[in-house]
């Protein structure tokens, strides 16, 4: 078996250290001989030791924020708590995957370690800094993925509604087209004069092209009753659905009476069935057009939001990015949030790194919606101030408590409940704004919270 001191000197952090320092470190440590599956640290236990992994393969495993975390660790690494670390408990469970040897150095000996082994201490502080950066990177990545998941779910819902509407409309079109075809065949079998054909076609065209708002429910109910009564008087007692369809199109009883004065009862029936079906087809085509336009608008908004097929750095219109973000977040706005826009009419261009500004607006608007509980007034304003554009996003929620306000931009600080926020939203906002050579300020009181983002206009000095 290789001597413990020799194994320790093979680790870069201990290489070249004086023999007396190595001897002292070993005198303070306890060597653990582990079998595969044995643990050397348990999640939630007090973080009271640093571990030097001498031989073997290891793994950190556990649950963090509802996610399963597995980190493979090889021999030669130093893990556990480190000098000057604020870790109170082990966040994961450390386990040997093979036969292994580990040195356990107690945290109570850290003050002596700092005095006796300054070179090792410097290395460990650097290691801790690297660990903090890596944990922060992973947390930010998880936050971005969580935000992307929320946006994706909202967009899927927004796309599903018009897609489902278009699908329903196309299904109904098949039955209506058959109804029109049968009614047209019925009319074709009859010996109609040119004047009678013209009357039917003119009436059909005038109803299809009719503009204006639909009649109110009371008017529709009255019209339906009058039309049904008139149809019954002409021996058509089974056309109540036709009466309802015609009433919704504001079909007048006198127009129906005129049709019966021109045609016999059976011919008029066939003409009315065709006219009613044609009106429904026109309505369904309008629904399909509206639905597909909505889908196209959402796809366009996604492309704008992600700056797909565009250069990574370019001058962007801040109003356009705000509107794109509002479109993307429509699934959260439409249930009770009134958006009040106050945009400067002159386009305000900012040199932006792709879609990063959209991340700023998304976090600020999403936070405002959450602060208002999904119902309230959202204010979005832009204006020019010297060589900067100012974007102000405000809400009429309860406001930010004074004792909390100084900490809202701190990484991992959140006022939301467990599982509802990571505390990285505003930290991300601040980092992106600074990257764009700008700054962000907040002013809050009950009923009036405002975040102001100042960004240098394209072409101006920082």
N, C-alpha and C positions, 0 to 999 in steps of 0.2 A: 504494500500500500504506500502510495506517495505521501510523504510527510505533509502535514497541514501547512507549515510555513512555506514549503516549496510551491504548493498549490496557490497560496495567497500571493506569492511574488509573481505568479504568471498573470495575475489580473492587472490590467493597465493602471488602475488607481493606486496599486500598492507597489508596482515595479519601481525599483530604485530607492525605496525608502530605507532608512538605516535599520540595522538589525534590532537595535534596542526598541525602536518604534513598533516593528513587527511583533517583537516579543511582548511588549506591553499590550498591544491590541489583542493578541491571542490570550493573554492572561485575563482579560476582561470578557472574553467571548466564551460561549459554550458551543461545542461542536455537536451537531445533530446528525445521526446516521438514520436515513429514511429508506423505507421500502416503497415500491410503487403503490401509489394511492394514499400514502401518509400525508398529513397536513402539517405545515409549519406555521401557519397563521390562519385565523378564521374570521370571516366577515362579521363585522360589528363588535369584535373583541377590541379592547383598548390597544391603540397603536403604540406599543411600548418597546419595540425592538427594530433594529436594522438587520437585514439578512445579507450575508455574502454567500452566493451560490458557488460552491467549490467544484462539485462534480455532479453530473446527471442532467436530466431534463425536467422542466418544471412548468407549472401552469397556474395562472390566476383566473379564477372563475367565480361568477356570481350574478346577482340581479341589481341593476342600477336604473332607477326611474322606469321600472317596468320592462326593461330590456335585458336580455341575457348577454353577458359580456364574457368572452374567453380570450385570454392573452397568453401566448406561448412565450416561455422564458428559458434561456439556455444558461449553462454554467458560465461563470466569469462575470455575471452581472451582480449589481448591488441593488437591493430592493427593500421594501418595507418603509418605515418612517426614517427620515434623514434629519441631520442637525438643522435647526431653525425652521423645521416644518411645523405647520399648524394642524397637521393631521391628528384627530382625536381617536378615530376608530379605523380599523382596516376596512376598506371599501369592498374588498373581494377576499375570497379564500385562496390561500397559497397551498399548492399540492405538488408532491413529487410524482412524476410520471414514470420514472425508472428508479433503480437504486441510486441514492444520492447522498451527498455530504453538504451540510450547510453550517455556516458560522452564525450564531445568534448573538448580536451585540446589543446590550440593553440601552434604552434611551436615557436612563439615569446617568450613564457614563458620558453623555455627549459633552458636558462642560469640560471634563478632563480631556476628551478627544480633541476639542478645539484648541486647547493649550498645548498638548503634547504632539499633535500631528497636524500642523497648519497646512501642509501641502495636500494631505488627504482631505482636510476640511474644505479647502478651495475647490477640489475636484467634486466633492459631494454637493457643494452649493451649486456648481454648474450643472450637475446632474439633476438637482431639484428644479432648476430653472427650465431645463429641457423637458422635464416631466410636466411642469405646469403648462408650458407651451403646447405640448402634445395633447394634454387633457382639454385645454381650451379649444384646440383645433377640432378635437373629436366632438366636443359639446356644440361648437358652432356648426359643424357639419350635421349633427343630429338635429339641431334647431332648424337649419335650412331644409333638411329633408322633411321635418314635421310641417314646416310652413308650406312646402311644396305639396305635401299630402293633403293639407287643408284646401289649398287652392285647386288641386286636381279634383278633389271630391266636389267642391263647389262648381267647378267648370263642367264636370260630368253631369251634374244635376241640371245646370243651365242648358247644356247641349241636349240632354235627354228630353226636356220638355218640348222644344220645337220639333225634334226628330220624331217623337211619339205623335205629336199633332199632325205632322205631315203623313205619317204612316196611317193614322186613322182616316185622314181625308182621302188618301188614295184607295183605301179599302172601300169606303162609301162610294167612291166614284164608279166602281165596277157596277154596282146595283143601279145607280142612277143612269149610267150610259145605256144599260139594258132597258130601263124604263123609257128613256127618250127614243130608243130605236123602235120599241114596240108601239109607242104612241105615234111615231112618224109613219110606221107601216099602216097603222089604223087610219091615219089621215090620208095616206096615199091611196087607200082602197076606195075612198069616197070621191065623188065627182064634184070637186070644189072649183068655184070660179076663180079667176085671177084676182078679183076684188077680195074674195074671202081669204085666199092664201095671203094676200098682202096685208089684210087686217090682222091675221094671226101673227105674221112675222113682225109687223110694226109694233104690236102690243108686247111681244116677247123681247124685242130689242130695247124698247123704252124702259121695261122693268129691269133688264140686266144692266143698263147704263145709268140707272137711277142713282144719283148721289145724295148726300146729306145724311144726317144722323138717323139711326133707326127710331121708330116711334116708341114711346114709353110703354110700360107694361099694361097700364089701364087702357090706352088707346088700342093696343094689340088685342086685348081681351074683348073690347067692344066690337072691333072690326071682325074678329073671328066669329062672334055670335051673329053679326049681320050677314057675313058671307055664307055661313053654314045654313042660316035660315033661307037665304036666297037660293042656294043650291038645292035644298029640300023642296022648295016651291017648284023647281024644274025637274023634280023626280030623281034627284041625285042625293040620296039619303046616306050614302056610304063614303062621302068625300070630306069627312070632318078633319082628317089630317091635312088634306089639301087646303081647306079653309084656314087652318092654323099656319101653314107654310106661306100662304098668300098674305095673311094678315101681318106677318113679320116683315113683309116687303112693302107694307102700306098700300096694298092693292085695294082700290076703292070699289064699293058695291055697284056704283053706276057704271064702272068699266066692265064689270062682270055682266050687268044687265045688257049693255051694248053688245057684248059678245054673243049672248043668247038671242038677241034680236037679229043678228047676222047669220048665225048657224043654228042647225037643229040641235036637239039636246045631246044626242050621242056624239056628234061631231064636236060640239063645244066641250064635252067631257074629255075627249081625246086631246083636244087643243090645250085644255087646262092642265091635264096631266103632263103634257110635254113642256108647257111653259113653266110649271112648278119645278119639274126636274131640271130644266135649264137654269132656273134661278139658283137651285141648290148647287148645281155644278159650278156656277160662277162664284158662289160663296166659298166652296171648297177650294177652288183654284186660288182665290185670294188668300185663304188660310195657308195653302202650300207655299205660295209666294212669300207670305210674311214669315213662315217658319224657316224656309230655306235662307231667306235674307238674314234672319236672326242667327242661324248657324254660321253663315258666311261672315257676319259681323264679329261673332265670337272668335272664329278662327283668325280673322284679321287682327283682332285685339291681342290674341296670344302671340302672333308673330311680332306685333309691335312691342309687346311686353318683354319678349325675350330677345328682341333685336335680331331675329332669325334672318339669315342671308344679308346681314349688314356688317359694315366694318366695326371692329371692337371699340374704337374711339372716334366719336363724331360729335358735331354740334346738334343738339336736340332742342326741340321746343318744349319747355316745361309744362305748358298747358296740355299739349298733346300727350305727354307721359302721364299727367294726372288723370286725363279722361280715359286713357287706356286702363289705368289701374282701377278707376271707378267701374269700368265695364267688367273687369275681371272679378271685382268684389261685389258685383250686383246681387249675387245670391245671398249676401249678408245684409245688403242695403234695403232690399225690396220689402222686407217684413216690418218696416216701421221707422226707417231712417229717412228724413227729408234732407236732400243735399242742396245747399245754397252756394251758388258759384258767384265769384266776383273776380273776374280775370281782367288784367290789363289788355286792352285791345291790340297793342303792338306786340308782335311775337318776341318773346324773351328766350334767347338761345344760350345754352350752357354746354360747354365741352364735357361730354359724359363718357364714362367707361361702360359701354353697352347698356345692359338693363339694370345697372346698379342703382340708379336713381329711382327706378320703379320699386326696388326693394325698400327704399326709404319711405316712399309714399304708402306702400302696402303696410308696412309695420305701423306707421303713424295712424293711418285710417283704420286699420284693424283694431288698434288699441282704443281709438276713439269710440268705435262701435261697441266694443266690449265694455268700456267705461259707462256708456249710456244704457247698457243692458239690451242692446239691439233696437232701441226706440229713442228717437230724439232728433235734434238738428245738427247736422254736420256742415261746417262752414269751410269752404276751400277758396282761398284768395291768393292772387299773385299781383305783385307790383314791383316797380323798379325803385331802387334806393342807391343813389350814386352809381357805382360800377357793378352793382350786385342786383340779382333778382331775389326777391323775398317770396317764399312760399309759406303761407300760413294755413295751418290745418287746426280747426277748433271744434269744440263740441260743448253741449250744454249739460254734461254729466255732473256728478257730484264733486269733481275736482280732485286734485292730488293733495294729500295731507301735508302740511308744512314740514313735519318731522321726517317725511319720506322723500320729499322733493330733492334734497341734496344727493340722494343715493340712486335715483332712477336710472342713471347712465352707467352704474357699476355693473360689471359682468356678473351674471348669475343672480342678481338681485331682482326679486319679483314680488308683487303684492297679490298675485293670483294664487288660487288654491293649488294643492298638490296635484300634479298632472295637467294643470291648465296653462302653465307657462314655464319657460326655461330661464327667464331673466337675461336673455341674450338679444331680444328684439331691439331695444333702444341702444344697447352697446353696439350692435351691428349698424344701426342708423348713424351713430356718432362717428364710427370708423369710416363709413362710406362718405359722409359729409366732409370729414377732414381730408380724406383722400382727394376730394374735389376742391380742396383749398377753401372750404366754407366753414360755417359754424352753425350751431343750433342752440336756440334758447327756448325756455318754457315759462309761461306765466299762467298761473292757475288759481282759481277761486271757485267756490260752489256755483255751478251754472255757467261757467265760462273758463274753459281750459284752452290755451293756444300754444301750439308748437310753431316756432318760426325758424325756417331754414334759410340761411343766406348763402348764396352761391355766386361766385364771380361770373359775370357775363362773358360769353365767348369773345376772345380778343382783348380782354381787359387784363390789367396786372393783378397779381394775387393780392 
